[in-house]
């Protein structure tokens, strides 16, 4: 199905939204090239094709997978050597299995794809998997790999069926063959060495919401018309607010059939046809009042006048002793108003302001051991606000909180202590590929911290370390059990303020 990637509905890779940032990270693109890459939707030269734009940028940066080529390119004082790869070093099956490995751990994939997960298998680093593929490809091959990931071949479309030419001249005349694409994705297969594992379950992605049953109130009820006699009148006892006593019963007529918007069926119709006059308690819904009459002594016993407040207090099923004593005092002295009741009625709840801090669970989702950044507070540089991979993936995975504005450091919701009573660790995250913006932001952060007067345990001015945001990626690999071969703190540490 690689020839028809749009029909691979059972796979969801979850990298489509930030694939531009992943490609810029893999090929170490400078800022100028990254800005060109982000304009692939609007540029007429690339025809709205990210793969074609990537091919053009790789050719401009002289990233050519020629085994005899020894070309190098420089990006921000870093000299990088591209992989000397040819088309024969990677197969279609290797690409398919690598993408399948990413789709297995995505929630949007089908059950058949998710069933291919091995026992106690950890999710792979998607950037590392894609980097291993891209660094073996030439620019034209990287263009097609990008189209496969996005499930869109752009200007190239294949028909649902086409004839296959023969290798021998007389073969088409004797036997004709036609290739047909299946309408649904085939059963996914995962190959591990010589072992082949087939997926079990549905081949389509699961729906977000289940189909409502036939008895669900969401479904429209058929409108039926039925002529029935009017029900017998009922009597309702109201409350006269002027005299604080129970008023005379009111004759009401309840509708026989429910309204059109009600999902309930007419199950009380036989009981309503019985002409029995009873005393009805005040219903929860409003009923049409016909007239107010005085009942005859033979029909209804006269109700003695009682104080409404006393009746309410005596019918309280449960409550504190102070509430019951207060109701008894009001029953003895009904003229004395309750000051607390009036004071509470005058007070309105004050609107709560939204916190500028984006809180997380406070627990690392990558390891059961103690994480260096769990419950920590990250102060994000403005140049990183356009990095959804950092804000929505890396920081929540470590169980940390983040703040995007220096002016909000004095907000009362900024955490100072954790739930266990420890001081909250603070870090500043920057992007070292943007030195001018990084230096300016660090100076502003230093002035803001001095104005707040934050002190350390020893009473001196608190110092906040500055790290490149890629330190979270390195520690995420360590938490998953990947050996880095270097110290991530020394590599990504930039200083303190």
C-alpha positions in Angstrom: 0.0 0.0 0.0 3.0 2.3 -0.2 1.8 3.2 -3.8 -1.5 4.3 -2.3 -0.6 5.8 1.1 -3.9 7.6 1.4 -5.6 4.2 1.8 -3.5 3.3 4.8 -6.2 4.5 7.2 -5.2 1.9 9.8 -1.9 3.8 10.5 -1.5 7.1 12.3 2.1 8.3 12.8 1.4 11.5 14.8 4.3 13.5 13.3 2.4 15.3 10.6 1.9 18.5 12.6 5.5 19.1 13.4 7.3 17.3 10.6 8.9 20.5 9.5 10.7 20.8 12.8 11.8 17.2 12.7 13.3 17.6 9.2 15.1 20.8 10.3 16.5 18.9 13.3 17.6 15.9 11.3 19.5 17.8 8.6 20.8 20.6 11.0 19.2 23.3 8.9 20.2 26.9 9.6 17.6 29.5 10.3 17.5 30.7 6.7 16.8 27.3 5.3 14.3 26.5 8.0 12.3 29.6 7.1 12.3 28.5 3.5 11.1 25.1 4.5 8.1 26.5 6.5 6.8 28.4 3.4 6.2 25.2 1.4 2.4 25.7 1.6 2.5 29.2 0.0 5.3 29.0 -2.5 4.2 28.3 -6.0 7.6 26.6 -6.8 6.9 23.7 -4.4 3.2 23.4 -5.4 2.2 22.9 -1.8 4.4 19.8 -1.5 6.6 19.5 1.6 8.6 16.6 0.0 9.5 18.7 -3.1 10.5 21.7 -0.9 12.8 19.3 1.2 14.4 18.0 -2.0 15.2 21.6 -3.1 16.7 22.5 0.2 18.8 19.4 0.4 20.2 20.2 -3.1 20.9 23.7 -2.0 22.7 22.5 1.1 24.6 19.9 -1.0 23.3 17.0 0.9 23.8 14.2 -1.7 23.9 10.6 -0.9 26.7 9.6 -3.3 29.1 7.0 -2.0 32.0 8.7 -3.8 31.0 12.2 -2.6 32.9 13.7 0.3 30.9 17.0 0.4 30.4 18.7 3.7 28.2 21.6 4.8 28.4 24.1 7.6 25.6 25.2 9.9 26.2 27.6 12.8 29.9 26.7 13.2 29.1 23.0 13.1 30.6 20.9 10.3 28.4 18.0 9.5 29.0 15.1 7.1 25.9 13.6 5.4 25.5 9.9 5.2 27.0 8.4 2.1 23.8 6.5 1.0 22.5 5.1 -2.2 19.2 3.6 -3.2 20.5 0.1 -2.7 21.3 0.5 1.0 17.7 0.7 2.1 14.7 -1.3 0.9 11.0 -0.6 0.8 10.3 -3.2 3.4 12.7 -1.5 5.9 10.9 1.8 5.4 7.5 0.2 5.8 8.5 -1.7 9.0 10.1 1.5 10.5 6.9 3.5 9.9 4.8 0.6 11.2 6.9 0.6 14.4 6.0 4.3 14.9 2.3 3.7 14.2 2.0 0.8 16.7 2.4 3.2 19.7 0.0 5.9 18.3 -3.4 6.1 19.8 -5.0 6.9 16.5 -4.0 3.6 14.8 -6.3 0.7 14.4 -6.5 -2.3 16.8 -4.9 -4.5 14.3 -1.8 -2.3 14.2 -1.7 -1.9 18.0 -1.8 -5.6 18.5 1.7 -5.9 16.9 3.3 -4.5 20.0 5.7 -6.9 21.7 5.4 -7.6 25.4 7.3 -5.1 27.5 8.3 -3.1 24.4 8.9 0.6 25.0 7.8 3.2 22.4 10.6 4.2 20.1 12.0 7.7 19.6 10.2 8.8 16.5 12.9 11.3 15.6 15.6 8.7 15.8 13.7 6.3 13.6 13.0 9.0 11.0 16.6 10.2 11.2 17.9 6.7 10.5 15.8 6.6 7.3 16.4 10.1 6.0 20.2 9.9 6.4 20.3 7.0 4.1 18.4 8.7 1.3 19.2 11.0 -1.6 17.2 14.2 -2.0 14.8 12.7 -4.5 14.3 9.6 -2.3 13.7 11.8 0.8 11.0 13.7 -1.2 9.1 10.4 -1.6 9.5 9.4 2.0 8.1 12.7 3.1 5.1 12.1 0.9 4.6 8.6 2.3 4.6 10.0 5.8 2.0 12.7 4.9 0.0 10.1 2.9 -0.1 12.5 0.0 1.8 12.1 -3.3 0.9 15.6 -4.3 0.7 16.0 -8.1 1.3 12.3 -8.7 -1.8 10.1 -8.6 -2.2 6.5 -9.5 -5.4 4.9 -10.8 -7.2 2.3 -8.9 -6.2 -0.3 -11.6 -3.8 -0.4 -14.5 -2.6 -3.1 -16.9 0.8 -4.7 -16.3 3.1 -4.9 -19.4 5.0 -8.2 -19.9 8.7 -8.7 -20.0 8.4 -10.7 -23.2 7.1 -9.2 -26.4 4.4 -11.9 -27.0 3.2 -12.0 -23.3 0.6 -9.2 -23.6 -0.9 -10.9 -26.6 -1.3 -14.3 -24.9 -2.1 -13.2 -21.3 -3.2 -9.8 -20.0 -2.8 -8.9 -16.3 -4.3 -6.0 -14.5 -3.2 -4.7 -11.1 -6.0 -3.7 -8.7 -5.5 -1.8 -5.5 -7.5 -3.2 -2.5 -10.2 -0.8 -1.3 -9.2 -1.5 2.4 -5.8 -1.7 3.9 -4.5 -5.3 4.2 -3.8 -7.1 7.5 -0.6 -5.4 8.9 2.4 -7.7 9.3 5.5 -7.0 11.5 8.7 -8.8 10.6 11.3 -9.4 13.3 14.1 -11.4 11.7 12.5 -14.5 10.3 9.4 -14.2 12.4 6.2 -12.7 10.9 3.5 -11.5 13.3 0.0 -10.5 11.9 -2.3 -8.0 13.5 -5.5 -9.0 15.2 -8.6 -6.8 15.4 -10.2 -4.1 13.3 -8.3 -2.7 10.4 -9.8 0.8 10.7 -9.2 3.5 13.3 -11.5 3.4 16.2 -14.3 6.0 16.4 -13.9 8.7 19.0 -17.5 8.4 20.1 -19.6 5.1 20.2 -22.8 4.8 18.2 -25.7 5.7 20.5 -28.2 2.9 21.1 -31.7 2.9 19.7 -33.2 3.9 23.0 -30.8 6.8 23.5 -32.5 10.2 24.1 -30.1 11.7 21.5 -32.0 10.0 18.7 -35.2 11.8 17.5 -38.5 10.2 18.6 -41.2 9.7 16.0 -44.1 12.1 16.3 -47.4 10.4 16.9 -50.8 11.9 17.3 -53.4 10.4 19.7 -56.7 11.9 20.8 -57.4 11.1 24.5 -59.8 12.6 27.0 -58.7 15.3 29.4 -57.4 13.9 32.8 -59.0 14.5 36.1 -58.0 17.8 37.8 -55.5 17.7 40.6 -54.9 20.0 43.5 -51.6 21.7 44.4 -50.8 23.5 47.6 -48.8 26.7 47.1 -46.9 29.1 49.5 -48.2 32.6 49.9 -45.0 34.8 50.2 -46.9 37.8 51.7 -48.3 36.0 54.7 -45.7 33.2 55.0 -48.4 30.7 55.2 -49.7 27.9 53.1 -52.2 29.1 50.5 -55.4 27.4 49.4 -55.1 24.5 47.0 -55.0 25.4 43.3 -56.8 23.3 40.7 -54.3 22.3 38.0 -54.4 20.1 34.9 -51.3 18.3 34.0 -50.6 17.5 30.3 -51.3 13.9 29.5 -48.6 13.3 27.0 -44.9 14.4 27.4 -43.5 17.2 25.3 -41.9 16.6 21.9 -38.4 17.2 23.4 -38.8 14.6 26.1 -37.2 11.3 25.4 -39.5 9.4 27.7 -42.5 7.5 26.4 -46.1 7.9 27.5 -46.1 5.3 30.2 -48.5 7.1 32.6 -51.4 7.4 30.3 -53.6 4.6 31.8 -53.2 6.1 35.3 -54.1 9.6 34.1 -57.4 8.3 32.7 -58.6 7.3 36.2 -60.7 10.2 37.6 -59.2 10.3 41.0 -58.7 13.6 42.8 -55.7 13.6 45.0 -53.5 16.1 46.8 -50.4 16.7 44.7 -47.1 18.2 46.0 -45.6 21.1 44.1 -44.1 19.6 40.9 -40.7 20.4 39.6 -42.1 21.7 36.3 -44.5 24.6 35.8 -48.1 23.6 35.2 -50.8 25.8 33.7 -53.1 27.2 36.4 -56.8 27.2 35.4 -58.5 28.9 38.4 -58.2 29.2 42.2 -61.2 27.8 44.0 -62.0 26.8 47.6 -62.4 23.1 48.0 -65.5 21.6 49.7 -65.2 20.2 53.2 -66.2 16.7 51.9 -63.4 16.7 49.3 -60.4 18.0 51.2 -59.8 18.4 54.9 -59.0 22.0 55.9 -55.3 22.5 56.3 -54.4 24.5 59.5 -52.4 27.6 59.0 -48.8 27.0 60.0 -45.7 29.2 59.9 -43.9 28.3 56.6 -40.5 28.7 58.2 -41.4 26.4 61.1 -42.7 23.8 58.6 -39.5 23.9 56.6 -37.3 23.6 59.7 -39.3 20.7 61.1 -39.0 18.8 57.8 -35.2 19.1 57.4 -34.0 15.5 57.1 -30.4 16.2 58.2 -28.2 19.1 59.1 -25.9 20.5 61.7 -27.0 21.4 65.2 -26.3 25.0 64.6 -28.6 25.1 61.6 -31.4 23.5 63.5 -31.0 25.8 66.5 -31.0 28.8 64.1 -34.2 27.7 62.5 -35.9 27.2 65.9 -34.9 30.8 66.9 -36.3 32.1 63.7 -39.5 30.1 64.3 -39.9 31.8 67.8 -39.1 35.3 66.5 -40.2 35.5 62.9 -39.9 39.2 62.7 -36.2 39.3 63.4 -34.4 38.8 60.1 -31.2 36.7 60.0 -28.2 39.0 59.4 -26.0 36.2 58.2 -28.6 35.2 55.6 -28.8 38.8 54.2 -25.0 39.2 54.3 -24.6 36.0 52.3 -27.2 37.0 49.8 -25.4 40.3 49.2 -22.0 38.7 48.7 -21.2 37.6 45.2 -18.4 35.2 44.3 -15.3 37.0 43.2 -14.2 36.1 39.7 -11.0 34.0 39.8 -8.3 35.0 37.4 -6.7 32.4 35.2 -3.2 31.2 36.2 -0.4 32.0 33.7 1.3 28.8 34.7 0.5 25.7 32.6 0.4 23.0 35.2 1.0 19.2 34.7 0.5 16.1 36.8 3.9 16.6 38.6 4.9 13.0 37.8 7.2 11.8 35.1 5.5 9.5 32.6 8.8 8.1 31.3 10.2 6.4 34.3 9.2 5.2 37.7 12.4 6.5 39.3 12.9 10.0 40.4 13.0 12.4 37.5 15.2 15.5 37.5 12.5 17.7 36.1 9.3 16.4 37.8 7.3 19.3 39.5 9.9 21.8 38.2 9.0 25.2 36.7 10.4 26.0 33.2 10.5 29.7 32.1 10.2 29.5 28.3 11.9 31.8 25.9 9.5 33.6 23.4 11.4 32.0 20.5 10.2 28.5 21.7 6.5 29.3 21.7 6.2 28.1 18.2 7.5 24.6 19.2 4.5 22.4 20.0 6.7 19.4 20.4 8.3 21.0 23.4 5.2 22.5 25.0 2.8 19.6 24.5 5.1 16.6 24.5 8.4 16.9 26.3 7.4 19.1 29.3 4.3 17.2 30.2 6.1 13.9 29.8 8.6 15.0 32.5 5.7 16.2 34.8 7.0 19.8 34.8 5.1 23.1 34.7 6.0 26.0 32.4 5.6 29.8 32.2 5.7 31.8 29.0 5.9 35.4 30.3 8.4 37.1 32.6 5.7 39.6 33.8 3.8 36.7 35.3 6.5 35.6 37.7 4.9 37.7 40.5 1.5 36.0 40.1 0.3 34.3 43.3 -0.3 31.0 41.4 3.4 30.6 40.6 4.4 27.5 42.6 7.1 28.0 45.3 6.8 24.6 47.1 5.9 21.1 45.9 3.3 18.9 47.5 6.1 17.3 49.6 7.3 20.7 50.9 10.4 21.0 48.8 11.4 24.1 46.9 10.3 24.1 43.3 13.3 23.9 40.9 13.3 26.6 38.3 15.0 26.4 34.8 15.2 28.7 31.8 14.8 27.1 28.4 16.3 28.8 25.4 17.2 27.9 21.8 21.0 28.2 21.1 20.4 28.4 17.4 19.0 31.9 18.0 21.7 33.6 20.0 20.4 37.2 19.7 17.0 36.4 21.1 18.5 34.2 23.7 20.9 36.8 25.1 18.1 39.5 25.1 15.7 37.1 27.0 18.3 36.2 29.6 19.0 39.8 30.4 15.3 40.5 30.8 14.9 37.4 33.0 17.8 38.5 35.2 16.2 42.0 35.8 12.8 40.4 36.6 14.3 38.0 39.2 16.2 40.8 40.9 13.0 42.9 41.2 11.2 39.9 42.8 14.0 39.4 45.3 13.9 35.6 45.3 16.3 34.2 47.9 17.9 30.8 48.2 18.1 28.7 51.3 21.2 30.4 52.5 19.6 33.8 52.1 21.5 34.9 49.0 20.0 35.8 45.7 18.5 32.8 43.9 20.3 31.7 40.7 18.3 30.0 37.9 20.2 27.8 35.5 19.9 28.2 31.7 19.6 25.2 29.5 19.0 24.5 25.8 15.6 23.0 25.3 17.1 19.8 23.9 18.2 18.8 27.4 14.6 17.5 27.8 15.1 15.2 24.8 18.4 13.8 26.2 16.9 13.1 29.6 13.8 11.5 28.0 16.2 9.0 26.3 17.9 8.4 29.6 14.6 7.7 31.3 13.8 5.2 28.6 17.0 3.3 29.2 19.0 4.6 26.1 22.7 5.1 26.6 23.8 8.6 25.3 27.5 8.4 25.6 27.7 12.0 27.0 26.6 14.1 29.9 23.4 15.9 28.9 23.9 18.5 31.6 27.3 19.6 30.5 26.3 19.5 26.8 23.2 21.7 27.1 24.1 23.9 30.1 24.5 27.6 29.1 24.9 29.5 32.4 22.9 31.0 35.2 21.2 34.3 36.0 
